[in-house]
Amino acid sequence: MPLPKKIPTCKTDSLRAGTCASGRLCWAATNREPQRLWFCALKPHHPARLTVLASAIAQGCLALCKRLALRPMKKVLLILLALVVLFIGALVAIPFLFKDKLVDYARTAANEHLDAKVDFGDFSLSLIRSFPHFSFRIHDVTVDNKEPFEGVRLAEVGTLEFTLNLLPLLNGRVVINEFGLSNTRVDVRVLEDGSANYNITKSDDEADVDEVVSEEESDFKLELKRYFLHNFSLLYDDAPLLTRLEMEGLNHEGSGDFSQNVFTLSTHSTIDMLNVDYDGIRYLRKARVKANADIDMDFNSYTYTLRDNEIFLNELELGVDGWVAMPEDPIDMDLTWYAKKTDFRHFLSLVPAEFASDLTGVDVTGNFGLNGFVRGTYSETNYPGFSLDMQVSNGRFKYPDLPSSADNIAIQCNIDHPGGDLDNMVVNLSKFHVDLANNPLDFTLLLKHPMSDPDLNARLKAALDLSKLGEVVPMEDELKGSFDADITAKGRYSAIEEERYEDFEAAGHLNLRNFEYHSTDGYDMLIHEAAFSFNPRYAEMSAFNMEMTGMDLQAEGRLENYIAYVLKDSTLVGQLNMRSKKIDVSAFLGDDETEAAAEEAEAEAYSAIEVPGNIRFTMNAAIDELLYDGISMTNVSGGIDVADQQVKLRNLVMDVLDGKVTMNGAYNAQNPSKPKVDFSYDIRNMDIRQTADNFVTVERFAPLAKKATGKFSSKMSFTSYLDHELNPDLESVYGKGSVETKSVFIEGFEPLNELARVLKIERLATQNIQDVRFTFEILNGRAYIQPFDVKIDQINTNIAGSTGLDQTLDYAMRMTIPTKMLQGGALDMVQGLIGQAGALLGQEVSIGDKIDVDIAVGGTVEKPTFRPSFGGMKGGKSPADMVKDKIKEEMDKAREEVVGRAVEEARAQAERILSEAQKQADAIRREAKTAADRVRSEGRAAAKKLEDEAGNPIAKAAARAAGEKLIREADQRADQVEREANTRAQGIVDGARKQGDKLIDDAKATVE
């Protein structure tokens, strides 16, 4: 880099750094000789900044050499030393010159393209760490989505690291050579409606982009040579796909020249823990993964070919060969996989530790084989062909410290799909056998046409002495009893759907006798008998008799439509009658489980307990004693109904807290992220103090109850949304009802204490109040009391007002006080107030036998305030009258808000119901079309077969006529299938629309 002949100098003789108008480097001149170099208010983005800096340092070094008049060799050495100093200084200084540009680039890119809240921590930049490239790090990156995922963090990145090419950066371009994430947690959620929290990119019309620029025009380019993920954790929860994946401790690295169109990508991966769940079944539990693979990347044809690779799932080593091509839709592929080793031990290592602990020292023998392929084209309408074959033969394992073994383990499983429609898939588990301490277990399954009309042939047969299981595998808990099952199911789903039960074979039994479970945690269970029988219509539980820690239970019932439920997620219909002498719910759950459940619920803050929409269940219960959270309920009887994603209580009657309660209501989970309750109750003679001690809503809305002794009766209906711990969201509670009591003793209630002090009548602080009845309404977090009359001591009193969740008071009282009660200070106070009133009225006012006092009550329960005045004596309204007016205005406004919120939520719920119904209707029509097309195809195939088999022209003509008839009949049957499906689909949509209209009408009548 040539040095400038002359660098502009300051016009000052001072050695202090001056400020040049140009903002460039300058010299401080003394006696016309450059002696010291100063920075004169450098402009942050001056184009010549770097060049001038380097030139100035070099010129300063040369000038210093000249001044010292050094010999040539010393000059050379010092020049080299100066260049080294210059180089090191540049390594340190240059990153700071570009830091602002890169930080601004990151923030701008995030804000322009992401519809989410993105926060950064510190930034660091280094040229030394990755010379000759920049290393740019962003620390503590967080990404949060908006509703309905608020509270669920999408991503949390400890360090986001880029390595940048230096030379393009000098020209204002950003070229990334390396990219990596360290200490990262990603939480991906997909809700039932398909909304996903990873959809955070702005649409084209939202993004602040004036035009689309080509790669050549862009100031950003990706030329990766390496990327990595260190300590990466992922939770993927997909409700529509019924899939949940948990991954901890992923470390992955990939290296290759992404600037080339053809190159080899080398990857190395390890996963410390992997869980995979599908449809409620965990297929991998705490698996360890290791994978190394070389992939030939061809960006010309967008073809990716696997070369040398190895994949380990625990001890199971797999190989994968083949290629994937995705130039555009559709995607073509030809992949094969296989187990590289045939030892049964490697397959057994996949069994979760909960069922088969550490295999170290376990004697494992047997042969294992696994292979398969995926071959063909994948698109929205087509699936590639695939196959999976797994075999286990002569399998055996025995733990060294246990007396028995698992023998004769044999598995023969094949899943085959020729390509095209998934309905062509065939699942054939032709053999599954194991002898557990000479107790045999066998299962077979053949499934065809799984998507359109599942054709099932399955059998389960087992005869197990459960006490022998502990002799085969290590178990902390103890099991005893006998398990005997022999169940068969054979036929098509359509036979069940069309109620042609004679065309479907389902038979067998499942019996559990003298079953004992003894847990190390102290929980014991004894099932004397559980007997189930099966037929095509229903599964019947003819007997169930159980004893458990804190409870006993006897029951019988049946499950209808269970085959259609298993095969096609159709509605499961159940009835159950149960009886119990005692159920202790707290003992059943246990403190640890209760706390764990609360912590889990807090982590799942955007969702509560979901109620399946395809279950219709009715239970009738009779329980002599039910214990929960310290509350004893006796003579409990009533019904529980489950339907339409709701759980309803039906005429639930119980004796509790010295009274009797009748309840009806519903828990509505149609919107799982915002569940709702709608309950009504009728309470007779319940203890006031115990009620306040056990129910938070009573304590918050009626704090007087904590200081009262007596019994009360009440009727109430209320609705409320629930929080993630299933407690009422008190701000959303709307309720109305009445309370009455014959006699209540009140002592220590601060508002009464303060009233006694204000009126100077000490006896008011402690009261025994008789025959009280009032109505109330709960709106927007306040309990509004309608005006009611009560006698406090000898004082007739009218009270109206409200109490808030924050314990604030807003009441108006009119007290008619007998004059004889006014003694001493109380009489002096009243006479003073009477005198003031007379002065205002311009006339003499005398005290009669009674005096009306209006009192406005404010403040809080702990610190109440009272403002007394004399009713009707002033020209304007008393404070109490103004409080009444204020309360009426608040209630009218609150009612409007409650109705508005209810209608808004009802409309949203109606839209969700209609959308779900439309999905069901579309699915019914699709399935009907598939079935109809199959009927038409079979008719045409039969017609063609007739004609092909005809031997002469006359026979062919007859066959052709017969074939045409077959085709017409097939078309008629197919049309009928589609018409019936369309009628059923339209009925579902119409029913959903009516349900939505009813929700809206009910919401409008919320406060009526």
N, C-alpha and C positions, 0 to 999 in steps of 0.2 A: 504494500500500500504506500504510494508516494506521499511524502510529507509536504505540507504546504510550505512555500518559501517564507511566508511571513504570517504570523498569527496576530490578529488585531489586539492592540494593547489598550489598557485603561488610560485615561487622561489625567489620572490622579497620581500624586507622589506618595500617597499613603500605602502602607503595606496591608491595610484592611481590604477585604474583598469588596469591590464596588459592584454596582448593578448596571450592566450594559443594556442599552436599548435593544440590542439584538438578542439578548438573552443567551449569548454563546459563551464559550470559554474565553478567558482573557488572561493577560499577564498583569501582575502588579509591577509597575516600573519604578525603579529607583536609580537615578543617575543614568537613565537610558539603557540599563542592562537588565535583562530578565533574570530574576533571582528566585521568585516563588510563584507557584501556580495556584490559582484560586478558582473556585466555582462561583460564577456570578449569576445567581438566580436562574439556573438552567430551566428552560421550558421543558415540561414533561415529555412532549412528543415531538421535539425538534428533529427534523429529518437528518441533520448532520451531527447529531449528538454523539453517536458512537465514534464516527470518524474523527471528529475534533478531539474527543477525549483521548483516543489512542495516539493521535499525532502530537498532542500537547505533552503527554507523558514521555514519548520518545524524544521530542525536542528538548524537554527539560533534562533528560539524562545526557544527551549529547552536549548540551550547554554546560552541564556540570563537569563533564570530562574536559572540555576545552578550557574552562576556568582553572582547573587544577593543573593543566599543562602536563598531563600524564604521558609516559612513554607509550609507544604503539601497542605493545603486548598487553600492558595493563589496561589500555583503552579498550582493547578487544574483550578482555575478561569482564571489565565493568559493563561494557555494552551488553554482553551476553547475560550478565547478572541483571541488568536493567530490564532486558527483554523477559527474563524469567519472572521478575517482579511484575512486569506489565501483564504477562500471561496469567499469573495467579490472581492479580487484582481484577483482571477482566472476568475470570471465572467467578469471582465473588460478586463483582459489581453488575455484570450484564443481566443476570436474572432479575435484579430489582428494576431495571429499565423496562422490562416487559411484563412485570407482574400485574400492573394495573390493566393492561390491555387484555390479558388472559382472564382475569377476574371479571372484567366487564363483559367479555365474550361469553363466559359461563352463565352469568346472571341473565344477560339478554336472551340467550338461547333458551334458558329455562322458562322465562316469563313469556316469550313469544310462542312457544310450542306446547307448553304444558298447562292444562286446566287443573292445577293442584297447587297446594302450598308446599314450596320447596325452600328449605333452609340450609345454609352452609355454616360451617364453623370457620376455623383458621385455614389460610392458604399458605403453602410453602413452595418455593421455587429453588432449583439447584442446577448448576451446570457441572459441578464437580462429580455428583453422584452418577451421572450417565453420560459424561463427556464422550463424543462431541455433541450430544443432544441435551435438551432441557429435560428435567424431571419436574413435573408440575403436579402437586398434590392438593386435594381438597379434603378437609377433615370434617367429620361429623355431619354428613349429609342426611337429611330426612325428607321424606316425601309423604304427604298426607292428602288423601282424597276428601271429597265433600260428602254430604248426605247421599245415600243412606249409610255411608261407610265411615262417618265421623267417629273418631275414637279407635279406629283400626288402622294402624300405621302401615302403609303399603311397603315402605322400604326404609331401612336405617343402615347407613354405610359408614363404617369407621373411617376408612380412607379410600378415596377415589383418586387413582393415579394415572397420569398420562406421561408418555415420553414424546417430546416434540422435536422435530427437525429444526435446527438452528438457522440455516441459511434461508429457507423460505420465510421464516419468522421475521428476518431482517427486511423482507419485502412486504410485510403485512399479511402473510398467509399462514394458516395453521395447518400443519401436516402431522398427524399422529402416527408414530411408529410402534408404540406399545401402550397397552391399556390394561388396567387391573382394578379389582375391588378387594378390599381386605376387611374382615370382621363385619360381615354384612348379614342382615336379617331381612327377608322378604316374606310378606304375608299376603297371599292372593286369595280373594274370595269371589265366588260367583253365586249370586242368589237365584232363587227359583225362577224369577222372571227373566233371567239371562243377564241382568246388569252385573258388571264386573268392576272391581275397584282398580284394575290396571288400565282401564280405559280413561286415560288422563290427557291424551293428546288432543289439542284443539282441532276443530274442523277447519277446512280451508277458509271459510268465511269468517271464522273467529280469529285465526292467526293473523298477526300484524305483518303480513307479507305483501309487498306490492306486486311482485312478479316472481315467477319461477325461474331460477337461474340454472344454467348448466354447470356441470362439474368444472369445466374450464373457467367459468366466470366466478365460481364460488371462491370465498377466501378460506374454505375448509376442505381438507382432503384426508382420507383414511388410507394409510399405507402401512398396515400392521405387519410387524415381524413377529410379535409375541403378544399374548394376552393371558390373563390369569384371574382366578378366583381363589382367594385364601380365606379359610374359615367362613364358608358361606352356608347359611341356613335358610330353608324354604318351608313354608306351610302353604299347600295348595288345597283349597276346599271348594269343590265344584258341585253345587246342589243338583243342577239339572242332569249332570252325568253320574251322580251318585258316587263321586270319586273324591278321595281324600289322600293326600300324600304329605308326609313329613320327612324332612331331610335335615340332618345336623352334621356339621363338620365336613362339608364338601371342599376339597382342595383340587383345583383343576388348572392345568396349564396347557396352552397350545402355542406352537411355534411354526411359522411358515411365512413366505414372502407374499403377502396379499397384494402387493403392487403388480405381481405377475398374473397373467391369465391362466397359467398352468403351473402348479407347484404341489408339493406334498406338505400336508398339515400333520404334525406330530402332536398327539395329545396324551396327557397323563392325568388320571383322576383317581381320587379316593373319597369314600363317603364313610363317616364313622357310624352313622345310624340312619336306616331307611325303613319307614313304615308305609305300606300301600294298602288302602282300604277301597273296596268297591261294593256298593249296595249293602253296607253294614257288615261285610265280611272282611277280615284282615288277612290278606294274602301274603304279605311280608311283614314281619315284626322284628324291629331292631336288627335288620340285616346290615352287614358290612359289605361295602362294594369297593372293588379295585378294578380299574380299566386302563389299558394302554392301547392306543390305536393309531395307525398311520392311515391317512385318508388322502387319496389323490384328488386334488381339486382342479376342475376344468371349467373355468368361467366362460370359455367360448361356447360350450354346449350345455353349461350348467349341469354337469355330471360329476357325481362324487362317488369315488370307488374306494371301498375298504380294502386295505392290504394287510400287513401284519398287525394282528390285534390279539388281545387277551382280556377277558372279562371274568371277574370273580364275584360271585354272590356267596358270602361267607367262604366255604371251602369248595363250592361248585364252580368249576372253570368252564366257561363257554367260549366258543369261537363263532365269529360272524364274518361271512364273506358276501361280496356282491356289490351292487351299485344302486344309486338313486339318481334319477335325472328329472330336473324341474325347470326346463326352459320357460315354461308357462303352464297354466292349467291345461290338461291334467298332469299328474305326477306319475312317472313310470319308475318301476323298481324291480329289482331281482336280487333278493337277499336270502341267504340260507344261514341257519344257526344250528349248533350241535354242541353236545357236551364232550369236552376233550378227554375226560376220564370216566371210567365206567364203574367206579367203586360206589356202592350204595351209601357209604359214609358221607360222601360229598353231597348227595341229595338230602340225607338226614340232617345235615348241618343247617338247612333252611327252616327246620321245625323250630318255632319260637322257644326261647328258653323257659317260658312259662309252662310248656308242655314237655319239653325234653331238655333238661339242664345240660351243662357243659359235658361234651362227649369225650373229654379226656379220660382215658382208661376204660371206656366203654367198648365191649367186644361187638364190633359191627361187621357183618358179612353180607354178601349179596351182590347182584349185578344191577346196573342202572344204565339206561340209555335215554337220550333226549335229542331230538332233531326236528327241524321244521323249516319252512320257507315262507316268504311273502313275495309274490310274483304277479306282475300285471300293472294295471292302471288304476290310480285312485283319483276320484273327482267327487263332486257333490252328489252325483247320481250313480256312481260305480265304485265298488270296492275291489281291490286286487284279490287274486286267489291266495289262500294261505293254508298252512297245515302245521299241526303240532302233534308229534308222536312221543309218548313217554312210556317206558317199560321198566318195571322192577320185578326181578325174579329171585327166588330163594333168599329173600331179605330176612335178616335177623339182627336183633340187638339185645344186649344184656349188660346191665350195670353191675360192676364188680361186687358191690355190697348188698345186692338184692337177690333173693332166692329164685326168682322166675324170670322168664324172658318173653319177648315178642318174637314169634316164629312164623314161618311160611308167609312172609309179607310178599304180596303179588299185586302189581298194578299194571293194567293195560288200558291206556287212554289215547284216543285219537280225536282231534278236532280238525275237520276238513271243510274247506270252502273253495269251490272251483273258480270263483270270481263272479262279479256282477252283484246281484241283489243279495243282501245278507240273509235273506230267507232261504238261500240255498245251503247254508251252513248246516253241518251235521256234527253233533257232539256224541261221542261214543265212548263211555267208560264201561268197557265190556267186563272188566274185572277189578275189584278191590277187595282184598282178603287179608286178614291178619288174625292170628291166634294170640290172645293176650293171656298168658298163663293158662293155656288150653281153653280159653273162652273165645269162641269164634265170632267174628264180625265180617259180614259180607254186604257189599252194595254194588248195584249195577245201574247204569243210566244210558238210555238212548234217546236223543232229542233231535227231531227234524222240524223243518219249517218254523223256526223259533219266532220269526217276526210276524207272520201272517196268521197261521193256525197251528200252534205248537202241537206236535205229535210226540207223545211221551210214552216211554216204556221204562219203568223204574221199579226197583225192589230193594228193600232194606230188611236184613235178617240178622238178629243178634241175640245171644243168650250170654249175659255177663254176670258174673259174681263180682260186684263192685269192690269188695274187700280185697280182691286179687290185684286190682290196678296198682295199689301201693307196693306190690311185690315186683312190679315190672318197671315202673318209673318212680323216681323220688318224688314224694308228695309231703308237703308240710302239714296239710290237713288230712283228716281221716275220713274215709268213705266206707260205708257198709250197705248191704242190701242187694236185691236182684233186679236186673233190668232185662226185660224180655220184649222183643219186637219182631213182627213179621208183617210188613206192609208192602202192598203192590199197587201200582197205578199204571194203567195202560189205556191210551185212547187219544183223541184229538180234543183240543180246547173247544172247538165249535160244538161238539156234542154237549158239553156242559153249558155253553152259552145259549144254545137252543133248547136246553132242558131235555135232551135225548139221553137221559141217564143210562138207559139200557145199552147204549153204544159206548159207554165208558166203564172200564173195569177199575174199581177202587175198593180194596178190601184189606182187612188186617186188624191188628191190635198192637197196642203199646202199653205195657204194664210195668209199674214200679212198685215194689213191695219192700216194706221194712227198711226203707232208705234212711241211713243216718249220715249226717255230716257234722263233724266236730272240727271247728276252726281253732287255730292257734290264737286268734284274737278273742276267743271266748264266745263266739256265736255257735249255737248248736241248732240243728234242724233234724226233725224226725218226720218222715212221710210214711204213715202206716200203709197207705194205699193210694195209688193214682192209676186209674184205669181209663184208657182211651180206645175207642173203636172207630173204624173208618168205613164209609161207603161213598158212592159218587156224589151224594147230595151234601153230606155234612160229616164232620168229625165230632163224636160225642164223648164228653167226659162224664162217665157214669158215676165215678166216685173220686173224691179227693179229700184226704184227711191228713192234716199237717199240724205239727206243733213246732214252735220255734221260739227262740229267746224273746220273751215278752209278748207272745201271741199264740193263738190257736186258730185254725181255720178249717171249715168244712164247706165243700162246694160241689155243685154239679152244673153242667151247661153243655152248649154245643157251639161249633163254628160252622157256619154255612158258607158255601161258595169258596171254600178254602183252596180248591184246585185252581180255579180261575184266578184267585188272588196270587198264588205262587207263580203261575205261568204268565199272566198278563197284567198283574197289578190291578185286577178288578176289585170291586168293593167286597171286603170281608165283613160278614154279618155274624154277630155273636150274641149269645144270651148266657148270663151267669147268675146263679142264685148262691149266695154265700151267707154263712152264719159263723159267729165267733163269740166266745165268752169274754175274751180280752185281747185287745191289740194295743201294744205300747209302741207307737210310731217312733218316739225318741230312742228307745232301746234298739229298735230295728235299724235305724239309720246310724246311730252312734255319733258322738261328738266329733270325732276325726272326720267321718264321712260328711257330716253336715258342714264343717268348716271347708273341707275340700270342695264340696259342691258349691259353696258360696264363692270361693276363689275362682273356680272354673266359670261360674256365672258372671263374675266380674270381668274375667278375661274375654268372655263372649258378650261384651256389653251391647252389641247391636242386635242381639237375638235372645229370645227366651224359649220356653218349652214349646216345641211344635207338636201339633195334633194332626196325625195323618188324615188326609181328605178321603181316603178310600177305606175307612173303617166305620162301620155302623154297629155300635155295641151297646147293649143294655144290661145293667147289673142291678139286682135287688139285694140289699144287705140288711142284716139284723145283727147288731153288735151289743153285747151286754155292757161292756166298758171299753171306751176308747181314750187312750192317754196320749197327749201331745204337748210338748213344751210346758210341762207342769200343769196342764189343764186336764181335769177329769171330766169326761162326758159319758153319761150312762144312758141305757135304753135307747141306743142309737138305731134308727131305722130309716129307710128311704131308698131312693134309686139314683143311679148315675147313668146318664146316657151320653154316648160319644157319637157324633155325626157332624158332617159339614165343617170339620176342623174346629169343633166346639165340644167342651165337656160341660154337661148340664147336671145340676143337682135337682132332683125331683122329690118334693115333699120330704125333705130331710128333717127328722124330728129327733130331739135329744134333750136330756136333762143336764144342765151345766150351770155352774156358779150359783147353785141354789135356786135356779129358775128353769123354765122350759122354753126351748127355742124351736121355731119352725122356719126352715129356710128353703128358698128356691133361687136358682140363679144359673149363670153360665160363665165359663171361661172361654173367651173367643180368641183363637190363634190364627184367624184367617189372614191377618197381617202379623207374621211371626216377630217382626222387629218392633211391633207396638201392640202387644196383647192387651185385651180389654176384659173387664169383668162387669157383669150386670146382675146384681143380687137384690133380693128382698128378704126381709125377715120379720118375724113376729115374736117378740120376747115377752115373757110373762114372769114377773116377780124375780128378777135377777138381782144379785147383790151388786150394789153400785161400786163400792171400793174395789172389789175383785175384778169387775169389768174394766175399770180404768187401769188397773195394774197389768192386765193381760192384753189389752187391745190399744195399739198406739193411736188409732183414729179417735177413740173416745178421749184419751188423755190429752190429745192436741186440741180437739174442738170443744171439749167440755172439761176444762181443768178443775172446775168445782168438784167433779166426781172423785178426785184424789183426796179431798178433805171431807167427804160425805159418808155417812153411815146410814144404811137403809136399803130398801129394795125399790126397783122401778120396773115399769112395763113400757114397751116401745114398739112401734111399727115403723119400718123404714124401707125405702127402696133407694138404691144408689148405683151409679156407674162410675168407673174409673179406669184409666190406663194403668198398667203396671210397669215398674222399673225392671232392670235386669235381674234383680234378686226376688222378683215376684211380690214386692211390696207395693201398696198403692202409691201412685204418683199423686201426692196429696193436693197439688195444685190443680189436677184434672178431675178431682172428685166432684160429682154432682149428686146430691141426694136430697130427699125430703121425707118428712115423717113427723111423728109425734112422740112425746114422752109424758108419762104420768107416774105419780108416786103418791102413796098415802101418807107416809111420814118419813122425813129425812132430818137427821141431826148433822149440823155443820159446825165445825170448829177448826180454827187455824187457817181459814181462807182469807188471804190478805185483803182482797177487795172489801169484805165485810168488816175486817179490822179497821181499815181506813175510813169506811163509812161511819163506823162508831166514833172514830176520832173527830171527823169533820162535823158530825151532828152533836158530838159531845154526849152521846148516849151509849155508855159502855156496854149495856146489855145486848146491843145489836151484834156484837162480835161473835157471840155463840147463839145459834138458833136451832129450834126444832120446828120445822116447817111442815104444815099439813096440807093435804089435798091440792097438789100442784099438777096442772096439765098445760102443756104448751105445744105448739107446732114449730117446726124449724125447716130451713132450707139451706143447703150447702152450695155455695157458688164461688168460683174463683178463689178457693182457699180460705173462705170465711164461712162460718156458721151463723146464719141470720135467724134470730128468734122473733117470731111474730108476737105482738103485744099480748100479754096474759096477766091475770090478776093473782096475787099471792098475798098472804098475810104474814108479815115479818114481825114477830112478837105481837103487839096489839095494833100494828100499823098496816092499814090497807095500802098495798103497793101495786102499781102497774109498771111492767118492765117490757122493754123492747130494745133490740140492738144486735150486735154481732161480736164474735170472737174470731180472731185470725189465727192462721197457722203459726205466725210469729208471736202469738200470745198477746197481741194488742187487743184492747177493749174499746168498744164504741157503743155505749148504751144510753138510753134515756129512761129515767125513773120518775114516777110521780108518787110521792108518799103523802098520805093523809095522816098526820101525826096528832094524836090526842095531846092537848095542851098540858095535861097533868104529867106527861112523860118528860116535859122540859123542866129541868131543874138546874140550878146553879149556872154554870158556864153556858149550857145549852139555851137556857131562857134568856140570858144576857145577849147571846148571839142573835137569837130570833128577834128580840125587842129592838136591837140595833138595826137589823135588816128591815123590820116593819117601819121603823122611823124613817129610814131612807126611802122606802116605798111610798110612805105618806107624803114626804117632801116632793117626790117626783109627781105624785097625783094631785098635789095641792089640797089635800084634805086629810083629816085625821083618820088613821086606820087603827082599829082595835083588834085584839086577839080574842077569838072565840074559843069554843070548846075544842075545835080541831083546826089545824092549819095545813094547807096544801103546800108541799115543797117539791119543786122540780129540780132534778139532779142530772147533770150531764156527766157521764162516766167515761174517762179516757185512760191513757197510759197503757200499762201492761198488767198482767196478772200479778207479777211480783212488785210492781210500783204503780198502783192505780192512782188516778186523780179524780176528784169530785168537785163539781161546780154547782152549788145549790142556788136556787132562786125561788121566788114565790109565784106560783102559777096564776096567771090572769091578772096580776096587779100592774104590769107594765104595759105600755101602749104597744110595744113590739112583741116578737116571739121570744119565749124563754130559750135558754141554751138547750134544754131538753127537747123542746119543740123543733129546734133547728136540727138536732141530732136525728129526730124521727124523719124529717124531710130528707136529710142526707142519706139515711138508710134506705128510704124508698127509692131515691134516685140511683143509688149504688146497685140495689137489687134489680131494678129494671134494666140498667145497663149490663149487669152481669148476666142476666137471663139471655139478652140478645147475643152476648159473646159466646155463651155456652151453646146456644142453638147454632150460631154461625160455625163454631169449631166442629160441632157434631155433624152438621150438614156437609162441611168440607171433607171431613174424614169419611163420611158415608159415600160421598161421590167418588172419592179415591178408591174406597173398598169396592164399590160397584164396578168401577172400571177394571180393577184387578180380577174380580169374579168373572166379568164378561170376557176379558182377555184369556183367562184360563179355560173358560168354556169354549171359546173359539178354537184354542189349541186342541182340546179334546175332540171337538167336532171335526177339525181338519184331520186329526189322526184317524178318526172313525172312517172318514171318507177315503183317506189314503189306503187304509187296510181293506176297505170294501172294494176299492178299485183293483188292488192286488189280487184279492180273492176272485173278483169277477173276471179279470184277465186270465187267471189260471183256469177258471171254468171254461171260458171261451177257447183257450189254447187246448185244453183237454178234449173239448168237443171236436175241434178241427183235427187234432191228432187222431182221434178215434175214427173220424170220417175218412181221413187219408189211409188209415190202416185197413179199413173195410175195402176201399177201392184197390189198394195195393195187393190185397190178398185174393181179389177176384181173379178167376182164371181165364175167362173168355169175355167177349164184348157184351153178351147179354148179362152175364153176372156183374160185369163192371158197371153197366147202366143201372142195374138194380142196386148195386152197392153205392153208386153215386147218388141215387135218389134217397137211399137210407141215410147216407152221410149228410146230405143236405138237411134232412129232418133232424139228425143229431146236432148239427150246427145251429139250426133254428131253436131247438130246445135248450141248447147250451146258452145261446144269446138271451133267451127269455129268462133262464135262471140267473144269469149274470146281471141282467137289467133289474131283476127283482132284488138281488143282493144290494145293488147300488141304490135303488129306491128306498129300501128299508133302512139302509145306513144313513141316507140323506135325511129321512124322516126322524131317525133317532138323533142325528147330529143337530138338526134344526130344533128339536125338542130341548136338547141340552142348552143351546144358545138362548131360546125363548125363556126357559126356566131361569137361567142366570140373569137375564134382563129383568124378569119379574122380581127376583130376589134383590137385585140392586135397587129397583124402584121402592121396594118395601123398606130397605135400609134407609133410604133418603126420607121416606115418609115418617118412619120411626124417629129419625134424628130431628125432624121438624117438630115432633111432638115431645121432645125431650123434657121440657119443663112444664108440660101441661098436666 
